[in-house]
Amino acid sequence: MKNLDAMGMQSVAQYAPARIILLGLARSILGLMILGMGALVIWATYGGEMRPTKPGDMPQWWMYVIGAAFAFGGFALFSGGLGRMVSALARPCYFMAGPEGIAIRVPKQGWFGRFRVIEYNLPWDEIRQIVRFTHRVHLIPVATELRIELHAGSAVTVERHYFSASVKQIQEELLTIRAVAGR
């Protein structure tokens, strides 16, 4: 961090661990509910009277498969939520920009609660454009993210929940800093 300050980098957005913890808590609760549904389906199949009575009825083993799928999905959501809450405590995370370019350090979630902290140091010469992207489901906006598209054809994606400022504010500040840097 001291090295970035010496290069004239300034903070663009504050890291928001509380937002990440709340998102992880919601995922954990949803995962527990789905895990419970899977356990309930397995229990009802094992202890209940779910015997095929007609030739077209679903076989009993199929209900075990459905219950196991629910339980596995619920466990994955639950452990992912716990991992997201733990990743919120990763330090130091930042989003900085200056005359040299952009520096980002955030946790990236993996499967079953695992995460790693990734760093991006992007010089202005490598950046093609900075785009605000909105994910939509049936034309309803559900999430926004900042995409930093590079000349090499790849893109760095920064999700909204990592920082307290909105994606629009971050984009505007980055474009202002880039214009001041003359790039």
Backbone as CSV, one residue per row, in Angstrom:
resi,resn,N_x,N_y,N_z,CA_x,CA_y,CA_z,C_x,C_y,C_z
1,MET,0.823,-1.185,0.000,0.000,0.000,0.000,0.867,1.248,0.000
2,LYS,1.968,1.231,0.766,2.857,2.379,0.815,3.472,2.628,-0.543
3,ASN,3.790,1.558,-1.266,4.370,1.683,-2.580,3.397,2.365,-3.542
4,LEU,2.116,2.049,-3.427,1.107,2.671,-4.288,0.937,4.148,-3.958
5,ASP,1.000,4.495,-2.668,0.891,5.900,-2.286,2.056,6.702,-2.845
6,ALA,3.238,6.104,-2.869,4.416,6.794,-3.391,4.310,7.022,-4.896
7,MET,3.531,6.171,-5.585,3.356,6.322,-7.030,2.267,7.330,-7.374
8,GLY,1.666,7.952,-6.387,0.622,8.945,-6.640,-0.753,8.343,-6.837
9,MET,-0.953,7.117,-6.380,-2.257,6.467,-6.521,-3.190,6.976,-5.437
10,GLN,-4.438,7.193,-5.815,-5.442,7.625,-4.848,-6.589,6.633,-4.821
11,SER,-7.245,6.555,-3.690,-8.336,5.605,-3.519,-9.533,6.027,-4.366
12,VAL,-10.075,5.081,-5.102,-11.243,5.343,-5.944,-12.516,4.944,-5.200
13,ALA,-12.450,3.850,-4.428,-13.614,3.363,-3.695,-13.147,2.637,-2.440
14,GLN,-13.967,2.715,-1.401,-13.686,2.047,-0.133,-14.170,0.604,-0.194
15,TYR,-13.368,-0.303,0.329,-13.728,-1.710,0.437,-14.889,-1.840,1.423
16,ALA,-15.878,-2.677,1.112,-17.094,-2.797,1.929,-17.253,-4.219,2.468
17,PRO,-16.544,-4.564,3.554,-16.660,-5.933,4.082,-18.046,-6.240,4.653
18,ALA,-18.743,-5.246,5.186,-20.074,-5.497,5.752,-21.036,-5.974,4.673
19,ARG,-20.944,-5.415,3.490,-21.815,-5.823,2.381,-21.520,-7.274,1.991
20,ILE,-20.255,-7.638,1.982,-19.875,-9.002,1.615,-20.346,-9.983,2.687
21,ILE,-20.235,-9.601,3.955,-20.701,-10.470,5.049,-22.204,-10.681,4.962
22,LEU,-22.965,-9.634,4.680,-24.419,-9.774,4.555,-24.796,-10.667,3.375
23,LEU,-24.085,-10.517,2.272,-24.337,-11.373,1.118,-24.013,-12.826,1.451
24,GLY,-22.913,-13.053,2.166,-22.563,-14.408,2.587,-23.575,-14.993,3.555
25,LEU,-24.081,-14.168,4.469,-25.095,-14.627,5.419,-26.367,-15.044,4.685
26,ALA,-26.787,-14.261,3.704,-27.984,-14.605,2.937,-27.788,-15.915,2.177
27,ARG,-26.607,-16.094,1.583,-26.345,-17.341,0.863,-26.307,-18.535,1.815
28,SER,-25.738,-18.350,2.994,-25.676,-19.441,3.966,-27.068,-19.850,4.416
29,ILE,-27.928,-18.888,4.686,-29.297,-19.195,5.105,-30.051,-19.910,3.991
30,LEU,-29.922,-19.427,2.756,-30.569,-20.083,1.618,-30.029,-21.503,1.449
31,GLY,-28.718,-21.670,1.607,-28.116,-22.998,1.499,-28.631,-23.954,2.555
32,LEU,-28.788,-23.465,3.798,-29.337,-24.318,4.856,-30.774,-24.727,4.556
33,MET,-31.555,-23.813,3.999,-32.941,-24.143,3.662,-32.998,-25.222,2.578
34,ILE,-32.161,-25.099,1.548,-32.154,-26.094,0.471,-31.593,-27.422,0.974
35,LEU,-30.568,-27.366,1.810,-30.014,-28.576,2.417,-31.086,-29.288,3.245
36,GLY,-31.873,-28.520,3.991,-32.968,-29.083,4.780,-34.029,-29.727,3.905
37,MET,-34.326,-29.108,2.762,-35.307,-29.702,1.845,-34.807,-31.034,1.309
38,GLY,-33.525,-31.096,0.978,-32.960,-32.353,0.494,-33.018,-33.439,1.549
39,ALA,-32.654,-33.075,2.787,-32.714,-34.046,3.884,-34.148,-34.499,4.125
40,LEU,-35.089,-33.589,4.010,-36.500,-33.922,4.200,-36.999,-34.880,3.115
41,VAL,-36.582,-34.659,1.873,-36.990,-35.554,0.783,-36.424,-36.953,1.018
42,ILE,-35.157,-37.029,1.421,-34.544,-38.339,1.684,-35.230,-39.020,2.867
43,TRP,-35.477,-38.281,3.935,-36.133,-38.844,5.117,-37.542,-39.326,4.784
44,ALA,-38.285,-38.506,4.028,-39.656,-38.889,3.686,-39.670,-40.122,2.781
45,THR,-38.683,-40.237,1.908,-38.621,-41.408,1.025,-38.258,-42.659,1.807
46,TYR,-37.316,-42.532,2.721,-36.858,-43.679,3.503,-37.905,-44.128,4.516
47,GLY,-38.476,-43.163,5.246,-39.399,-43.504,6.326,-40.863,-43.460,5.929
48,GLY,-41.146,-42.841,4.811,-42.540,-42.686,4.408,-43.020,-43.844,3.555
49,GLU,-44.224,-43.681,3.052,-44.805,-44.718,2.209,-44.817,-44.233,0.776
50,MET,-43.651,-44.048,0.227,-43.547,-43.591,-1.154,-43.233,-44.782,-2.045
51,ARG,-44.146,-45.704,-2.138,-43.954,-46.886,-2.959,-44.713,-46.683,-4.278
52,PRO,-44.103,-47.101,-5.374,-44.820,-46.983,-6.655,-46.084,-47.850,-6.644
53,THR,-47.162,-47.260,-7.028,-48.420,-48.008,-7.027,-48.926,-48.251,-8.437
54,LYS,-48.472,-47.473,-9.381,-48.924,-47.631,-10.763,-47.688,-47.759,-11.664
55,PRO,-47.861,-48.311,-12.831,-46.698,-48.483,-13.713,-46.032,-47.153,-14.106
56,GLY,-46.734,-46.070,-14.115,-46.167,-44.782,-14.531,-45.579,-43.956,-13.402
57,ASP,-45.653,-44.436,-12.169,-45.130,-43.675,-11.031,-43.603,-43.648,-11.034
58,MET,-43.077,-42.618,-10.408,-41.635,-42.462,-10.295,-41.076,-43.527,-9.351
59,PRO,-39.944,-44.162,-9.724,-39.373,-45.171,-8.822,-38.816,-44.519,-7.559
60,GLN,-38.734,-45.304,-6.491,-38.312,-44.779,-5.196,-36.864,-44.299,-5.218
61,TRP,-35.980,-44.983,-5.928,-34.583,-44.574,-5.969,-34.422,-43.185,-6.569
62,TRP,-35.336,-42.798,-7.443,-35.250,-41.475,-8.073,-35.437,-40.363,-7.042
63,MET,-36.253,-40.593,-6.041,-36.447,-39.603,-4.976,-35.174,-39.438,-4.146
64,TYR,-34.406,-40.516,-3.965,-33.119,-40.404,-3.276,-32.157,-39.530,-4.082
65,VAL,-32.173,-39.691,-5.384,-31.309,-38.876,-6.254,-31.702,-37.402,-6.161
66,ILE,-32.990,-37.127,-6.184,-33.456,-35.741,-6.081,-33.084,-35.154,-4.719
67,GLY,-33.299,-35.911,-3.650,-32.925,-35.438,-2.315,-31.427,-35.193,-2.192
68,ALA,-30.615,-36.095,-2.765,-29.159,-35.922,-2.720,-28.732,-34.688,-3.518
69,ALA,-29.373,-34.426,-4.652,-29.047,-33.241,-5.448,-29.381,-31.967,-4.678
70,PHE,-30.541,-31.934,-4.025,-30.893,-30.784,-3.192,-29.887,-30.609,-2.057
71,ALA,-29.531,-31.707,-1.400,-28.595,-31.631,-0.275,-27.226,-31.144,-0.736
72,PHE,-26.747,-31.638,-1.867,-25.447,-31.208,-2.385,-25.469,-29.726,-2.769
73,GLY,-26.526,-29.308,-3.471,-26.648,-27.884,-3.840,-26.746,-26.989,-2.620
74,GLY,-27.499,-27.418,-1.630,-27.618,-26.644,-0.396,-26.301,-26.542,0.345
75,PHE,-25.557,-27.656,0.393,-24.251,-27.635,1.043,-23.288,-26.702,0.314
76,ALA,-23.322,-26.726,-1.016,-22.453,-25.845,-1.801,-22.786,-24.376,-1.532
77,LEU,-24.069,-24.032,-1.486,-24.465,-22.650,-1.189,-24.084,-22.256,0.231
78,PHE,-24.312,-23.137,1.184,-23.995,-22.859,2.578,-22.495,-22.625,2.766
79,SER,-21.683,-23.535,2.256,-20.232,-23.379,2.429,-19.712,-22.183,1.638
80,GLY,-20.309,-21.886,0.482,-19.916,-20.698,-0.277,-20.238,-19.421,0.476
81,GLY,-21.370,-19.407,1.161,-21.726,-18.237,1.978,-20.777,-18.057,3.143
82,LEU,-20.416,-19.160,3.800,-19.434,-19.070,4.896,-18.090,-18.561,4.386
83,GLY,-17.668,-19.078,3.247,-16.409,-18.626,2.656,-16.441,-17.165,2.270
84,ARG,-17.585,-16.705,1.791,-17.726,-15.288,1.432,-17.599,-14.414,2.678
85,MET,-18.175,-14.867,3.805,-18.064,-14.089,5.043,-16.614,-14.051,5.522
86,VAL,-15.899,-15.156,5.403,-14.492,-15.184,5.807,-13.656,-14.323,4.864
87,SER,-13.956,-14.354,3.568,-13.178,-13.568,2.605,-13.349,-12.070,2.810
88,ALA,-14.441,-11.672,3.449,-14.656,-10.243,3.700,-13.608,-9.686,4.655
89,LEU,-12.972,-10.550,5.425,-11.965,-10.108,6.387,-10.564,-10.037,5.782
90,ALA,-10.421,-10.345,4.498,-9.117,-10.281,3.831,-8.633,-8.833,3.805
91,ARG,-7.392,-8.639,4.133,-6.806,-7.300,4.167,-5.496,-7.290,3.430
92,PRO,-5.006,-6.210,2.938,-5.733,-4.994,2.602,-6.342,-5.122,1.208
93,CYS,-7.567,-4.754,1.062,-8.237,-4.742,-0.237,-8.444,-3.285,-0.638
94,TYR,-8.271,-2.996,-1.917,-8.342,-1.602,-2.350,-8.707,-1.508,-3.825
95,PHE,-9.081,-0.299,-4.225,-9.307,0.065,-5.618,-8.705,1.456,-5.762
96,MET,-7.527,1.513,-6.381,-6.796,2.775,-6.489,-6.478,3.069,-7.950
97,ALA,-6.311,4.351,-8.232,-5.926,4.773,-9.578,-5.041,6.003,-9.462
98,GLY,-4.225,6.214,-10.479,-3.316,7.355,-10.485,-2.743,7.556,-11.878
99,PRO,-1.685,8.334,-11.983,-1.102,8.618,-13.297,-0.555,7.369,-14.001
100,GLU,-0.169,6.369,-13.241,0.401,5.151,-13.825,-0.673,4.186,-14.341
101,GLY,-1.823,4.129,-13.649,-2.865,3.198,-14.040,-3.782,2.859,-12.879
102,ILE,-4.282,1.637,-12.873,-5.251,1.186,-11.876,-4.650,0.017,-11.092
103,ALA,-4.885,-0.001,-9.776,-4.467,-1.107,-8.908,-5.686,-1.570,-8.118
104,ILE,-5.968,-2.874,-8.209,-7.139,-3.456,-7.546,-6.676,-4.687,-6.782
105,ARG,-7.187,-4.848,-5.571,-6.920,-6.049,-4.767,-8.215,-6.441,-4.071
106,VAL,-8.771,-7.612,-4.447,-10.036,-8.095,-3.901,-9.990,-9.617,-3.723
107,PRO,-10.835,-10.160,-2.822,-10.921,-11.624,-2.723,-11.789,-12.175,-3.857
108,LYS,-11.405,-13.317,-4.381,-12.189,-13.981,-5.427,-12.641,-15.326,-4.887
109,GLN,-13.950,-15.552,-4.910,-14.526,-16.762,-4.344,-14.319,-17.946,-5.276
110,GLY,-14.133,-19.113,-4.650,-14.039,-20.371,-5.378,-15.150,-21.298,-4.914
111,TRP,-14.979,-22.578,-5.170,-15.983,-23.559,-4.777,-15.881,-23.916,-3.296
112,PHE,-17.000,-24.163,-2.676,-17.125,-24.664,-1.310,-16.411,-23.792,-0.288
113,GLY,-16.570,-22.490,-0.412,-16.066,-21.573,0.605,-14.611,-21.185,0.448
114,ARG,-13.942,-21.674,-0.547,-12.540,-21.315,-0.729,-12.452,-19.979,-1.448
115,PHE,-11.394,-19.235,-1.155,-11.173,-17.976,-1.841,-9.684,-17.699,-1.915
116,ARG,-9.332,-16.781,-2.778,-7.964,-16.287,-2.857,-8.025,-14.799,-3.142
117,VAL,-7.012,-14.100,-2.714,-6.953,-12.660,-2.939,-6.184,-12.427,-4.233
118,ILE,-6.813,-11.693,-5.161,-6.162,-11.425,-6.441,-5.834,-9.944,-6.550
119,GLU,-4.769,-9.662,-7.246,-4.319,-8.289,-7.467,-4.225,-8.026,-8.959
120,TYR,-4.636,-6.835,-9.336,-4.489,-6.376,-10.711,-3.732,-5.057,-10.684
121,ASN,-2.692,-4.947,-11.484,-1.982,-3.690,-11.703,-2.052,-3.427,-13.194
122,LEU,-2.916,-2.495,-13.580,-3.211,-2.255,-14.983,-2.719,-0.869,-15.411
123,PRO,-1.661,-0.790,-16.218,-1.241,0.518,-16.736,-2.280,1.064,-17.716
124,TRP,-2.375,2.372,-17.805,-3.364,2.993,-18.685,-3.171,2.569,-20.139
125,ASP,-1.928,2.285,-20.544,-1.655,1.908,-21.935,-2.297,0.576,-22.310
126,GLU,-2.528,-0.293,-21.333,-3.133,-1.598,-21.606,-4.659,-1.553,-21.596
127,ILE,-5.249,-0.480,-21.092,-6.708,-0.403,-20.934,-7.337,0.198,-22.181
128,ARG,-8.274,-0.558,-22.772,-8.976,-0.068,-23.955,-10.159,0.805,-23.551
129,GLN,-11.010,0.292,-22.656,-12.150,1.080,-22.186,-12.646,0.563,-20.849
130,ILE,-13.387,1.418,-20.149,-13.960,1.090,-18.847,-15.472,1.120,-19.015
131,VAL,-16.112,-0.031,-18.790,-17.528,-0.188,-19.104,-18.306,-0.547,-17.851
132,ARG,-19.443,0.097,-17.667,-20.381,-0.271,-16.607,-21.361,-1.259,-17.224
133,PHE,-21.453,-2.457,-16.643,-22.281,-3.518,-17.206,-23.376,-3.895,-16.228
134,THR,-24.591,-4.058,-16.722,-25.731,-4.430,-15.894,-26.251,-5.792,-16.335
135,HIS,-26.311,-6.738,-15.408,-26.906,-8.042,-15.679,-28.416,-7.896,-15.554
136,ARG,-29.131,-8.461,-16.502,-30.592,-8.366,-16.497,-31.206,-9.758,-16.623
137,VAL,-32.312,-9.947,-15.923,-33.103,-11.159,-16.055,-34.493,-10.713,-16.481
138,HIS,-34.876,-11.078,-17.685,-36.162,-10.661,-18.254,-36.311,-9.134,-18.187
139,LEU,-35.255,-8.432,-18.588,-35.176,-6.970,-18.650,-35.180,-6.286,-17.286
140,ILE,-35.088,-7.048,-16.205,-35.034,-6.478,-14.865,-33.578,-6.483,-14.416
141,PRO,-33.007,-5.305,-14.096,-31.611,-5.283,-13.653,-31.442,-5.989,-12.309
142,VAL,-30.492,-6.934,-12.239,-30.277,-7.692,-11.012,-28.890,-7.462,-10.419
143,ALA,-27.910,-7.059,-11.214,-26.560,-6.830,-10.697,-25.791,-5.933,-11.655
144,THR,-24.858,-5.175,-11.119,-23.986,-4.357,-11.943,-22.538,-4.694,-11.624
145,GLU,-21.694,-4.463,-12.595,-20.269,-4.689,-12.405,-19.501,-3.737,-13.307
146,LEU,-18.247,-3.544,-12.961,-17.361,-2.696,-13.751,-16.439,-3.611,-14.531
147,ARG,-16.408,-3.422,-15.836,-15.519,-4.211,-16.685,-14.443,-3.295,-17.241
148,ILE,-13.211,-3.665,-16.992,-12.071,-2.933,-17.532,-11.546,-3.780,-18.681
149,GLU,-11.851,-3.354,-19.898,-11.473,-4.116,-21.081,-10.061,-3.728,-21.504
150,LEU,-9.260,-4.749,-21.791,-7.857,-4.544,-22.139,-7.657,-4.678,-23.647
151,HIS,-6.580,-4.086,-24.154,-6.265,-4.179,-25.583,-5.990,-5.620,-25.998
152,ALA,-5.527,-6.454,-25.071,-5.217,-7.853,-25.373,-6.476,-8.674,-25.636
153,GLY,-7.645,-8.111,-25.373,-8.903,-8.814,-25.612,-9.559,-9.356,-24.358
154,SER,-8.836,-9.418,-23.262,-9.426,-9.903,-22.016,-10.052,-8.737,-21.253
155,ALA,-10.700,-9.059,-20.158,-11.349,-8.030,-19.344,-11.195,-8.377,-17.872
156,VAL,-11.077,-7.350,-17.054,-11.053,-7.503,-15.600,-12.422,-7.065,-15.106
157,THR,-13.081,-7.936,-14.353,-14.418,-7.654,-13.861,-14.366,-7.408,-12.359
158,VAL,-14.952,-6.278,-11.937,-15.040,-5.943,-10.515,-16.522,-5.883,-10.165
159,GLU,-16.959,-6.787,-9.307,-18.378,-6.852,-8.947,-18.756,-5.722,-8.004
160,ARG,-20.008,-5.355,-7.997,-20.528,-4.217,-7.236,-20.390,-4.389,-5.734
161,HIS,-20.526,-5.606,-5.230,-20.595,-5.799,-3.785,-19.255,-5.616,-3.073
162,TYR,-18.157,-5.501,-3.791,-16.858,-5.342,-3.136,-16.630,-3.944,-2.556
163,PHE,-17.209,-2.923,-3.162,-16.896,-1.557,-2.777,-18.165,-0.766,-2.468
164,SER,-17.994,0.269,-1.620,-19.152,1.036,-1.166,-19.688,1.986,-2.236
165,ALA,-18.849,2.493,-3.096,-19.304,3.414,-4.141,-20.028,2.636,-5.235
166,SER,-20.923,3.309,-5.925,-21.637,2.647,-7.012,-20.707,2.471,-8.209
167,VAL,-21.082,1.584,-9.103,-20.275,1.324,-10.290,-20.187,2.582,-11.145
168,LYS,-21.256,3.349,-11.209,-21.252,4.586,-11.989,-20.258,5.587,-11.407
169,GLN,-20.230,5.737,-10.080,-19.282,6.657,-9.448,-17.845,6.211,-9.684
170,ILE,-17.585,4.921,-9.573,-16.238,4.406,-9.802,-15.820,4.653,-11.245
171,GLN,-16.721,4.381,-12.191,-16.407,4.593,-13.599,-16.104,6.060,-13.889
172,GLU,-16.927,6.965,-13.354,-16.701,8.388,-13.581,-15.362,8.847,-13.008
173,GLU,-15.031,8.368,-11.801,-13.766,8.767,-11.195,-12.579,8.214,-11.973
174,LEU,-12.684,6.980,-12.441,-11.601,6.414,-13.240,-11.403,7.174,-14.547
175,LEU,-12.499,7.527,-15.191,-12.383,8.285,-16.437,-11.793,9.674,-16.203
176,THR,-12.123,10.288,-15.073,-11.552,11.591,-14.725,-10.052,11.471,-14.480
177,ILE,-9.644,10.472,-13.721,-8.225,10.267,-13.428,-7.464,9.945,-14.705
178,ARG,-8.082,9.165,-15.589,-7.427,8.842,-16.867,-7.255,10.081,-17.728
179,ALA,-8.261,10.958,-17.728,-8.173,12.191,-18.523,-7.079,13.112,-17.957
180,VAL,-6.983,13.204,-16.631,-5.952,14.034,-15.992,-4.550,13.471,-16.298
181,ALA,-4.445,12.145,-16.337,-3.163,11.504,-16.640,-2.780,11.670,-18.105
182,GLY,-3.725,12.092,-18.940,-3.466,12.327,-20.346,-3.391,11.065,-21.171
183,ARG,-4.122,10.038,-20.807,-4.080,8.759,-21.542,-5.374,8.482,-22.234
